[in-house]
């Protein structure tokens, strides 16, 4: 009888709201060889919806979407021999979460390779948990059972052929070209400007006049000089891009994806960048064996195109103590992005920035007169780069801490480290600190003073972050605001809010202040309802999710407006129910699902998701309900409403109906 009532409620509710089911999963098995098979799960995705990648571990200021996750019921009959592979998809710099996020549209294939230990037929089971969003709403994480069957006779399973692979690769390539990969453009631009920075180091800058002298002597005519200069510039590009290609081929796309998600890779990158930074600060120099330079110099004396190429290689080797840490950092950053051609694109940007000035000065020697003279300022550039590398290193350590949820490097600690690093850099630029390779300093130049003022301003800008300021300029680097010792900022007390903000008085039992707007909010329905009856105020249920993109948009762009924020703080009782809350329910509350008979509700988020679906006939977030103390709607619920006036009028109408 209860199931019949639930069914009737759902049918009646769908007249006014919609239950979304935008992803359908199918499975198949492909034979690789006699012992190895690929288990392939395919997601068919409705138009305008997108499914998130497996490889999302970094959190922005407002968290991150929930990644697609596979688990398999492993038995003695088979073993997993690789991680789950996925297609290319699209990678964007998400404007809400403010981090690079990969997702899939239309369809997505996920492939798990296994090795069987038995020739008998196998039935392999597993699950996939995933989250999907469109432009206006997100659905709560859903868990689907998967089943793969390997028959006793494997003849019925098609072996993967090169032709099938090529067709699949072409299809994926056509899909991926529909949207520009902004991640690769970012890598290129960062590497390009890093190349210009490398030009201004003491290992590279003095090489410019030496190179010009070489070409002036070798070239009998101006045309020959320009030709040789172009060959020289192209040789520099070929050398560095070749290095990027080698890195890409060694690791492969799946290993590169793992770099951004693997804890140990992030820890290794941290120590690697610290070594680079300490080298730039003057503790020691990273150099290649001197025999390499001697052998390459001998080849450069041969002349012709071969000689020019080896002269470019000599530049790369001789300048390694300055360019090596920069190149290493670019390769680390590009590899951690998970794109197979990222390292090659990074080296293309870096080498172009090096090659263009060298080629131009070699082609037009008269331009040398406009260059500043070498001096102590070159080492200053090197030291500044060292401080930047040291700051970047802690981003990788933070990634590892976030994945393990150790809370060793929370937001306040991270910001304190950055404030210290950039504060010391400012003192260095003002001449208050000297490092081993610095020249005696009698005065500082206007340029150095200006850079010091910029760094000091940046340092002071970060300080309010310790008190909960969002720090939008660097929001992609420190941990999210909720990953902190005090989510509401240092100085917060329960008798008020953060120091200097509006006072709320005592926070009701079971409530908390929702950052960053300091709205009193309940995460439990019954607690919020009891408090609303006590203070005689209408209730707004906010069906939301930690990884809901459009929920964050509403909170940033609509709730933050004064007239809306005033209502949320003073005129209603807010109950925020997170449908992706993965905390386990108490054993006494783990009941059978009314929507999926035979399955138990194990998590708090599943409880609120089912509550929303059954009572309101909707399963997308955000979803807002205004109701009275008898739990009756005051007006029709609304979903994503980016228009501030429309949302404000909806709130005002509901409150007026309550009164």
matplotlib code that plots the C-alpha trace (Angstrom):
import matplotlib.pyplot as plt

x = [0.0, 2.8, 4.5, 1.3, 0.9, 4.5, 3.9, 0.7, 2.5, 5.3, 2.8, 0.9, 4.1, 5.5, 2.6, 4.2, 7.9, 10.2, 12.2, 15.4, 17.3, 19.7, 22.3, 21.8, 24.6, 25.4, 28.2, 30.2, 33.3, 36.2, 38.9, 42.5, 44.2, 43.6, 43.9, 43.1, 39.8, 38.4, 35.3, 33.7, 30.9, 29.3, 27.3, 24.8, 24.1, 21.1, 21.7, 22.6, 23.7, 27.3, 29.0, 32.1, 35.4, 37.1, 40.0, 38.8, 40.7, 41.5, 39.0, 38.4, 37.0, 33.5, 34.5, 34.4, 32.0, 31.8, 33.9, 32.7, 33.9, 34.0, 34.3, 34.4, 33.7, 37.1, 37.2, 39.9, 38.9, 40.2, 42.4, 42.4, 45.7, 45.2, 43.3, 40.0, 40.7, 38.4, 38.0, 39.3, 36.2, 36.3, 38.4, 37.4, 38.4, 35.1, 34.0, 32.2, 34.5, 37.5, 39.5, 40.0, 37.2, 36.9, 33.5, 31.8, 28.9, 26.7, 28.6, 31.5, 33.4, 35.2, 37.5, 38.8, 41.3, 41.3, 43.3, 41.3, 42.6, 39.9, 38.7, 35.2, 32.4, 32.6, 30.0, 31.7, 29.7, 30.5, 29.1, 29.5, 28.8, 28.4, 27.0, 25.5, 24.7, 23.2, 23.3, 20.6, 20.7, 22.7, 21.4, 22.5, 25.2, 23.7, 25.0, 24.3, 25.0, 27.0, 27.3, 29.8, 29.6, 32.6, 31.0, 32.7, 33.5, 35.3, 34.8, 31.6, 33.6, 35.1, 38.9, 39.7, 41.1, 43.3, 40.5, 38.0, 40.5, 41.1, 37.4, 36.8, 39.8, 38.4, 35.0, 36.5, 38.8, 35.8, 33.9, 36.8, 37.3, 33.9, 35.2, 38.5, 40.8, 41.5, 43.8, 46.3, 46.2, 46.9, 49.9, 51.2, 50.9, 52.4, 55.3, 55.8, 56.1, 58.3, 60.6, 60.9, 61.7, 64.4, 66.0, 66.7, 68.7, 72.5, 73.0, 71.0, 71.2, 75.0, 74.7, 72.9, 76.0, 78.1, 75.5, 75.4, 79.2, 79.1, 76.6, 78.3, 81.5, 79.9, 77.5, 79.1, 75.9, 72.9, 70.6, 72.8, 72.8, 68.9, 68.7, 71.1, 69.3, 66.0, 67.6, 69.1, 65.7, 63.9, 66.6, 65.9, 62.2, 62.9, 65.1, 62.7, 59.5, 61.3, 61.9, 58.1, 57.2, 59.5, 57.9, 54.4, 55.4, 57.1, 54.1, 51.1, 47.7, 46.5, 49.7, 49.5, 46.0, 47.2, 49.7, 47.0, 45.2, 48.0, 49.1, 52.7, 53.2, 52.0, 54.4, 57.3, 56.5, 56.5, 60.1, 61.2, 60.0, 61.6, 64.9, 64.5, 63.6, 66.6, 68.9, 67.6, 68.1, 71.8, 72.3, 73.7, 73.5, 71.9, 74.2, 74.6, 77.9, 80.6, 81.5, 78.1, 78.9, 82.4, 81.1, 78.3, 80.7, 82.9, 79.9, 79.0, 82.3, 81.3, 79.4, 76.3, 72.9, 74.3, 76.7, 73.9, 71.7, 74.5, 75.1, 71.4, 71.9, 75.0, 72.8, 70.3, 73.1, 75.1, 72.1, 70.6, 71.4, 69.0, 66.5, 66.4, 64.2, 61.9, 61.6, 61.1, 58.3, 56.6, 56.7, 55.4, 52.5, 51.7, 51.9, 49.7, 47.0, 46.4, 46.6, 49.0, 50.2, 50.5, 54.3, 54.9, 52.7, 54.5, 57.9, 56.6, 55.7, 58.9, 61.2, 59.5, 60.1, 63.8, 64.2, 62.5, 64.8, 68.0, 67.0, 66.1, 69.3, 71.3, 69.6, 69.9, 73.1, 72.6, 69.7, 72.3, 72.9, 69.4, 70.0, 70.7, 74.1, 74.5, 74.8, 73.5, 69.9, 70.1, 70.6, 67.7, 65.5, 66.7, 66.0, 62.5, 61.8, 63.1, 60.5, 57.8, 58.8, 58.8, 55.2, 54.0, 55.5, 53.1, 50.2, 51.2, 51.6, 48.1, 46.7, 48.1, 46.7, 43.3, 43.1, 44.1, 42.0, 44.8, 44.0, 47.7, 47.8, 44.4, 43.6, 45.1, 48.3, 48.7, 48.0, 50.4, 53.2, 52.4, 52.3, 55.7, 57.3, 56.1, 56.8, 60.4, 60.5, 59.4, 62.2, 64.7, 63.6, 63.9, 67.5, 67.0, 68.1, 71.1, 71.6, 74.9, 75.2, 74.0, 76.3, 76.9, 73.9, 74.4, 71.0, 67.9, 66.6, 63.2, 62.2, 63.2, 61.4, 58.3, 58.3, 58.9, 55.8, 53.7, 54.9, 54.3, 50.8, 50.1, 51.3, 49.0, 46.1, 46.4, 46.4, 42.5, 42.3, 43.2, 39.9, 37.8, 38.2, 37.6, 40.8, 39.3, 42.6, 44.3, 41.2, 42.6, 45.6, 44.7, 42.3, 38.6, 37.2, 35.5, 38.8, 40.1, 40.6, 37.8, 35.4, 34.1, 37.6, 40.0, 38.3, 34.8, 32.9, 29.5, 28.3, 28.6, 30.1, 33.6, 35.0, 33.6, 30.6, 26.9, 26.0, 23.6, 23.4, 23.6, 23.4, 20.5, 21.2, 21.8, 22.5, 25.6, 26.6, 26.8, 29.9, 30.6, 27.4, 26.9, 23.3, 21.9, 21.3, 20.2, 21.3, 18.7, 15.0, 13.5, 15.8, 15.1, 11.3, 11.4, 13.3, 10.9, 8.0, 9.8, 10.5, 7.3, 9.0, 8.4, 10.8, 12.9, 14.2, 17.3, 17.9, 21.5, 24.8, 28.4, 29.3, 26.3, 27.6, 24.4, 23.8, 27.1, 26.1, 22.9, 24.8, 27.5, 25.3, 21.8, 21.9, 24.8, 22.6, 21.6, 17.9, 17.9, 20.5, 18.5, 15.5, 17.6, 19.1, 16.1, 12.7, 13.0, 14.5, 16.9, 17.2, 19.9, 19.7, 22.7, 21.8, 25.4, 26.3, 28.4, 28.3, 26.7, 23.2, 22.9, 22.0, 18.6, 17.8, 19.1, 15.8, 14.9, 14.5, 11.0, 12.2, 14.6, 13.1, 15.8, 18.3, 19.1, 19.5, 23.1, 24.0, 22.5, 22.5, 20.4, 17.8, 17.4, 17.5, 14.7, 12.7, 12.9, 11.9, 8.9, 7.5, 8.2, 8.6, 12.0, 15.5, 17.6, 19.4, 19.2, 15.5, 13.9, 10.7, 8.9, 6.5, 4.6, 4.8, 2.4, 4.8, 2.5, 3.9, 3.3, 3.7, 5.2, 8.8, 11.5, 14.7, 17.7, 16.7, 19.6, 17.4, 17.8, 14.5, 12.5, 14.0, 13.4, 9.8, 9.3, 10.7, 8.5, 5.3, 5.9, 6.5, 3.4, 1.4, 2.8, 1.7]
y = [0.0, 2.4, 1.8, 2.5, 5.8, 6.8, 5.9, 8.1, 11.0, 10.8, 10.6, 13.6, 15.6, 15.1, 17.2, 20.2, 19.2, 16.9, 13.9, 14.0, 10.9, 12.2, 9.3, 5.7, 3.2, 0.1, -2.4, -4.7, -6.8, -6.7, -9.4, -8.1, -11.5, -15.0, -13.7, -10.0, -8.3, -4.8, -4.1, -1.1, 1.0, 3.5, 6.5, 7.9, 11.5, 13.6, 16.9, 19.9, 17.7, 16.8, 14.0, 14.8, 13.0, 10.6, 12.9, 15.7, 16.1, 19.8, 22.0, 25.6, 28.2, 26.7, 23.0, 20.8, 18.6, 14.9, 12.8, 9.6, 6.6, 2.9, 0.0, -3.7, -6.8, -8.5, -12.2, -14.9, -15.5, -12.2, -9.2, -5.5, -4.7, -1.0, 2.0, 2.8, 4.7, 7.4, 9.5, 13.0, 14.9, 18.7, 20.6, 24.1, 26.7, 26.6, 30.1, 29.0, 26.4, 28.4, 25.3, 23.3, 20.7, 17.9, 16.6, 14.7, 15.5, 13.2, 10.0, 8.7, 5.4, 4.1, 1.1, -1.3, -3.9, -7.2, -10.4, -13.6, -16.6, -19.0, -20.2, -20.6, -18.1, -15.1, -12.6, -9.5, -7.0, -3.4, 0.0, 3.5, 6.6, 9.8, 13.3, 15.3, 18.9, 21.2, 25.0, 25.4, 22.5, 19.5, 16.1, 14.4, 11.7, 8.4, 4.9, 2.4, -1.4, -2.7, -6.2, -7.6, -11.2, -13.1, -16.3, -19.7, -19.6, -16.3, -16.8, -14.7, -11.7, -9.6, -8.9, -5.2, -4.4, -1.6, -0.4, -0.2, 1.6, 4.2, 4.7, 5.2, 7.6, 9.6, 9.9, 11.0, 13.5, 15.0, 15.4, 17.0, 19.6, 21.0, 23.0, 24.8, 23.4, 26.4, 24.4, 24.0, 27.7, 28.5, 26.1, 27.8, 31.3, 30.5, 28.7, 31.6, 34.2, 31.9, 31.7, 35.5, 35.3, 32.8, 35.2, 37.6, 35.1, 35.3, 32.0, 33.1, 36.9, 37.1, 34.5, 36.9, 39.0, 35.8, 34.3, 37.5, 37.5, 33.9, 34.6, 37.9, 36.0, 33.0, 34.8, 36.4, 38.3, 39.8, 37.3, 34.4, 35.8, 36.0, 32.4, 31.1, 33.0, 31.4, 27.9, 28.6, 29.7, 26.7, 24.4, 25.8, 25.1, 21.5, 20.7, 21.8, 20.5, 17.2, 17.1, 17.7, 15.0, 12.5, 13.2, 12.7, 9.4, 8.1, 8.7, 8.4, 10.1, 7.9, 8.3, 12.0, 12.0, 10.2, 12.9, 15.3, 12.8, 10.7, 11.7, 10.6, 12.4, 15.6, 15.1, 14.3, 17.5, 19.5, 18.3, 18.8, 22.4, 23.1, 21.8, 24.1, 27.1, 26.5, 26.3, 29.7, 31.2, 30.4, 27.4, 25.3, 25.1, 22.4, 21.6, 18.9, 17.0, 19.2, 16.5, 17.0, 20.6, 19.8, 17.2, 19.5, 22.4, 20.2, 19.4, 23.1, 23.8, 21.7, 24.6, 24.4, 23.4, 20.7, 23.1, 25.6, 22.9, 21.8, 25.5, 25.7, 22.5, 24.0, 27.0, 24.6, 22.7, 25.7, 27.6, 24.6, 25.8, 28.7, 27.2, 23.7, 24.6, 26.7, 23.9, 21.3, 23.4, 23.9, 20.1, 19.4, 21.8, 20.6, 16.9, 17.5, 18.9, 15.4, 16.3, 14.1, 16.9, 19.4, 19.0, 19.5, 22.6, 24.0, 23.5, 25.1, 28.2, 28.3, 27.7, 30.3, 32.9, 31.9, 31.4, 34.6, 37.1, 35.1, 34.7, 38.4, 39.7, 37.2, 38.5, 42.2, 42.7, 46.4, 45.9, 44.8, 48.5, 48.8, 45.9, 46.8, 45.8, 42.6, 43.0, 42.2, 42.7, 39.3, 37.5, 39.4, 38.0, 34.5, 35.0, 36.3, 33.2, 31.1, 32.6, 32.0, 28.3, 27.9, 29.4, 27.1, 24.0, 24.4, 24.1, 20.6, 19.7, 21.2, 18.9, 15.9, 17.1, 17.6, 14.1, 12.5, 14.9, 15.2, 18.9, 19.5, 22.3, 24.0, 27.4, 29.5, 27.6, 27.8, 31.5, 32.1, 30.3, 32.4, 35.6, 34.7, 33.8, 37.0, 39.1, 38.0, 38.5, 42.1, 42.7, 41.2, 43.5, 46.5, 45.5, 44.4, 40.8, 39.6, 36.1, 34.3, 35.4, 39.0, 41.9, 44.6, 46.9, 50.7, 51.7, 50.1, 50.9, 52.4, 49.1, 47.0, 49.4, 49.2, 45.4, 45.4, 47.6, 45.3, 42.2, 44.0, 45.0, 41.5, 40.3, 42.7, 41.7, 38.1, 38.9, 39.4, 35.8, 34.6, 36.3, 34.6, 37.0, 35.1, 36.4, 36.0, 37.0, 33.8, 31.6, 28.7, 28.3, 28.0, 25.3, 26.1, 28.3, 25.4, 23.5, 25.6, 25.8, 28.3, 28.3, 31.7, 33.3, 33.8, 35.7, 34.1, 33.5, 31.8, 34.9, 36.9, 36.4, 37.2, 40.2, 43.4, 41.7, 41.7, 40.1, 37.2, 36.6, 33.0, 30.4, 28.1, 24.5, 22.4, 25.5, 27.0, 30.2, 29.5, 31.0, 33.5, 35.4, 34.3, 33.2, 31.0, 27.6, 24.1, 21.0, 18.8, 19.1, 18.4, 20.7, 23.6, 23.0, 23.0, 26.3, 27.9, 27.0, 28.5, 31.9, 31.8, 32.3, 30.7, 28.0, 28.0, 24.5, 24.8, 21.5, 21.8, 20.0, 20.5, 19.9, 21.8, 24.4, 26.4, 26.4, 28.2, 30.6, 31.4, 32.0, 34.2, 36.2, 36.3, 35.6, 38.1, 41.0, 43.2, 43.0, 39.2, 38.6, 40.7, 38.4, 35.2, 36.5, 38.0, 36.9, 33.1, 30.0, 28.4, 24.6, 23.5, 19.8, 18.5, 15.7, 14.7, 14.5, 11.3, 11.0, 7.7, 7.7, 6.3, 2.6, 3.3, 5.6, 3.3, 2.3, 0.7, 3.1, 3.8, 4.6, 1.7, -1.3, -3.6, -0.8, 0.8, 4.5, 4.5, 8.2, 11.5, 12.8, 9.8, 10.6, 14.2, 13.3, 10.8, 13.2, 15.9, 13.4, 11.9, 15.1, 17.6, 15.5, 17.0, 15.6, 18.6, 21.2, 24.0, 23.7, 26.1, 25.6, 28.2, 26.6, 27.4, 25.8, 23.1, 22.1, 23.4, 25.3, 29.0, 29.2, 27.1, 26.1, 27.5, 26.1, 28.1, 31.7, 34.0, 37.1, 38.8, 40.7, 37.6, 35.7, 38.6, 38.9, 35.1, 35.5, 38.5, 36.8, 33.7, 35.7, 37.8, 34.6, 33.4, 36.6]
z = [0.0, 0.9, -2.5, -4.3, -2.4, -3.3, -6.9, -7.0, -5.4, -7.9, -10.8, -9.6, -8.8, -12.3, -13.7, -12.0, -11.9, -13.8, -12.7, -14.8, -15.9, -18.5, -18.4, -19.6, -19.0, -21.1, -20.8, -23.1, -23.1, -25.7, -25.9, -26.0, -25.9, -24.4, -20.9, -21.0, -21.6, -21.5, -19.5, -21.2, -19.6, -22.0, -20.8, -23.2, -22.2, -23.1, -25.0, -22.8, -19.9, -19.0, -17.0, -14.9, -15.3, -12.9, -12.4, -10.2, -6.9, -6.8, -4.9, -5.7, -3.3, -3.6, -3.7, -6.8, -8.6, -7.7, -10.0, -11.8, -9.7, -10.6, -8.2, -9.1, -7.0, -7.5, -7.0, -7.3, -11.0, -12.3, -11.4, -12.4, -14.2, -15.0, -13.8, -15.5, -18.8, -20.1, -23.3, -23.9, -23.1, -22.6, -20.1, -19.1, -16.5, -14.6, -13.7, -10.6, -9.0, -10.4, -11.3, -14.5, -14.8, -17.3, -18.4, -21.2, -23.5, -25.7, -24.7, -22.7, -22.7, -19.6, -20.0, -17.3, -18.4, -16.5, -16.5, -16.0, -14.1, -15.2, -18.6, -17.3, -18.0, -15.7, -14.5, -13.2, -11.2, -10.1, -9.6, -11.0, -9.0, -11.1, -11.1, -14.0, -14.5, -17.2, -17.5, -14.8, -12.4, -11.1, -10.1, -6.9, -7.2, -8.4, -8.0, -10.8, -10.8, -13.7, -15.0, -17.5, -18.9, -20.3, -21.8, -21.4, -25.1, -25.8, -29.6, -29.3, -28.0, -30.7, -30.6, -30.8, -34.2, -35.3, -37.7, -34.8, -32.7, -35.5, -36.0, -32.3, -32.1, -35.1, -33.4, -30.1, -31.9, -33.8, -30.5, -28.7, -31.4, -30.8, -27.9, -27.6, -25.0, -22.8, -20.6, -23.5, -24.2, -20.6, -20.6, -23.8, -22.4, -19.0, -20.7, -23.2, -20.5, -18.5, -21.5, -21.5, -17.8, -18.5, -21.0, -18.2, -16.1, -15.8, -17.7, -20.8, -21.2, -21.7, -24.4, -26.7, -27.8, -28.0, -30.4, -32.5, -32.8, -34.0, -36.8, -37.8, -38.4, -40.1, -42.5, -45.5, -46.5, -44.7, -46.4, -45.2, -41.7, -41.6, -43.0, -40.4, -37.6, -38.6, -38.6, -35.2, -33.8, -35.3, -33.8, -30.3, -30.8, -32.1, -29.1, -26.4, -28.2, -28.7, -24.9, -24.4, -26.8, -25.1, -21.8, -23.4, -24.9, -21.8, -19.6, -22.0, -21.5, -18.7, -16.6, -17.2, -15.9, -12.8, -12.1, -11.1, -8.9, -7.3, -3.9, -4.3, -7.6, -5.9, -3.0, -5.4, -7.4, -4.2, -3.3, -6.9, -7.0, -3.6, -5.0, -8.1, -5.8, -3.5, -6.6, -7.9, -4.5, -4.7, -2.4, -5.3, -9.1, -11.2, -14.1, -16.7, -17.0, -18.5, -21.0, -22.7, -23.4, -24.7, -27.2, -28.4, -28.9, -31.0, -33.3, -33.5, -35.1, -38.1, -39.6, -41.9, -40.6, -38.4, -36.8, -36.1, -34.6, -32.2, -31.3, -30.3, -28.3, -26.7, -25.6, -24.0, -22.1, -21.0, -19.7, -17.9, -14.4, -15.1, -17.6, -16.0, -13.0, -15.2, -17.8, -15.0, -13.5, -16.9, -17.5, -14.0, -14.5, -18.0, -17.0, -14.0, -16.3, -17.6, -21.3, -23.3, -25.5, -22.6, -22.1, -25.9, -25.9, -22.9, -24.5, -27.7, -25.8, -23.8, -26.8, -28.9, -26.2, -26.2, -29.9, -31.2, -29.5, -30.2, -33.9, -34.2, -32.6, -34.8, -37.9, -37.0, -34.9, -34.7, -32.2, -29.6, -28.8, -27.3, -24.8, -21.1, -19.8, -17.9, -14.1, -10.7, -11.9, -13.7, -10.4, -9.0, -11.7, -10.9, -7.1, -7.8, -9.9, -7.0, -4.6, -7.2, -7.5, -3.7, -3.5, -6.3, -4.6, -1.7, -4.2, -5.0, -1.3, -0.7, -3.4, -1.6, 1.7, 0.2, -1.3, 1.9, 4.0, 6.5, 7.3, 7.8, 5.2, 5.8, 4.3, 7.1, 7.1, 3.3, 3.3, 6.2, 4.2, 1.1, 3.1, 4.6, 1.2, -0.6, 2.5, 2.5, -1.3, -0.8, 1.8, -0.7, -3.4, -1.0, -0.4, 3.2, 2.5, 0.4, -1.0, -1.9, -5.6, -5.1, -6.0, -3.4, -3.4, -2.8, -4.0, -5.7, -9.1, -9.8, -11.5, -8.5, -6.1, -8.2, -8.2, -4.5, -4.0, -6.1, -4.1, -0.8, -1.9, -2.9, 0.5, 2.3, 0.1, 1.3, 5.0, 5.3, 3.9, 7.4, 8.6, 5.9, 2.9, -0.4, -2.1, -5.6, -7.3, -6.1, -5.5, -7.6, -5.3, -1.6, -0.3, -0.3, 2.4, 4.1, 4.3, 7.2, 11.0, 11.2, 8.2, 9.1, 9.5, 12.4, 15.2, 14.8, 18.0, 18.5, 20.3, 17.2, 13.8, 12.6, 14.2, 12.6, 11.0, 11.8, 15.1, 15.1, 18.8, 19.9, 17.1, 17.6, 18.5, 15.4, 13.2, 11.8, 9.9, 6.2, 4.8, 3.3, 3.9, 7.6, 7.2, 10.0, 8.4, 9.4, 7.7, 9.4, 8.4, 11.9, 13.7, 11.3, 11.5, 15.3, 15.4, 12.8, 15.1, 18.0, 16.3, 14.2, 10.8, 7.4, 6.2, 3.1, 2.1, 0.0, -1.8, -2.7, -3.1, -2.1, -5.8, -7.3, -9.8, -10.1, -6.3, -6.0, -8.7, -6.8, -3.6, -5.2, -7.5, -6.1, -2.3, -2.0, -3.0, 0.0, -0.4, -0.8, 1.9, 4.4, 3.9, 4.2, 7.4, 9.1, 7.7, 7.1, 8.6, 6.1, 5.9, 3.5, 2.6, 0.8, -1.5, -2.0, 1.7, 1.9, 5.7, 6.8, 8.3, 11.8, 11.7, 13.0, 10.1, 7.3, 5.8, 2.5, -0.5, -1.6, -5.1, -5.5, -3.6, -2.3, -1.8, 1.5, 2.1, 3.5, 3.3, 4.6, 1.0, -0.3, 2.4, 1.3, -2.4, -2.0, 0.2, -2.6, -5.3, -3.4, -1.9, -4.7, -7.8, -8.7, -8.4, -9.7, -7.6, -6.7, -5.7, -3.3, -1.3, 0.9, 3.4, 6.5, 9.9, 8.9, 6.1, 3.4, 0.4, 0.5, -3.3, -6.1, -5.6, -7.9, -9.3, -10.6, -10.8, -11.7, -12.0, -8.7, -8.9, -9.8, -6.9, -4.5, -5.6, -5.1, -1.5, -0.8, -2.1, 0.0, 3.2, 2.5, 2.1, 5.5, 7.3]

ax = plt.figure().add_subplot(projection="3d")
ax.plot(x, y, z, "-o")
ax.set_aspect("equal")
plt.show()
